[in-house]
Amino acid sequence: MIYSTGQSFKEDIGNSLNLVYFWGPQCSVCKILKPVIEELDKEDQINIVSFKW
């Protein structure tokens, strides 16, 4: 999983297939999705870019 910032976002996503995970610390849906995203990250079939807003 790549943890991106606003400055590095374009470089982090590159030209490959990505799942961009926008999340916030107060977001209850984000907390529910986090284990699913982490499991997908283990499979190495897709790049996951995490972006905290």
C-alpha positions in Angstrom: 0.0 0.0 0.0 1.3 3.4 -0.9 0.5 6.2 1.5 0.1 9.3 -0.6 0.1 13.0 0.0 -1.2 15.9 -2.1 2.3 16.7 -3.3 3.1 13.1 -4.4 -0.3 11.9 -5.6 0.4 12.0 -9.4 3.7 10.2 -9.0 2.1 7.7 -6.6 -0.6 6.6 -9.0 1.6 6.5 -12.1 0.2 4.9 -15.2 -0.8 1.5 -13.7 -4.1 0.2 -12.5 -4.7 1.6 -9.0 -7.4 1.5 -6.3 -7.3 4.9 -4.6 -8.6 4.6 -1.1 -9.7 8.0 0.2 -10.3 7.9 4.0 -10.7 10.1 7.0 -10.1 9.3 10.7 -13.7 10.1 11.6 -15.3 8.1 8.8 -17.2 5.1 10.0 -17.5 3.5 6.5 -13.7 3.9 6.1 -13.2 1.9 9.3 -15.4 -0.8 8.0 -13.6 -1.0 4.7 -10.1 -0.9 6.1 -9.8 -4.7 6.7 -11.0 -5.4 3.2 -8.5 -2.9 1.7 -5.7 -4.4 3.7 -6.7 -7.9 2.5 -6.7 -6.8 -1.1 -3.2 -5.3 -0.5 -1.9 -8.7 0.4 -2.9 -10.2 -2.9 -0.4 -8.0 -5.0 -2.8 -7.9 -8.0 -3.5 -4.2 -7.8 -1.7 -1.1 -6.5 -3.5 0.5 -3.6 -2.9 4.2 -3.0 -4.2 5.4 0.4 -5.0 9.1 0.7 -6.0 10.6 4.0 -8.3 13.6 3.6 
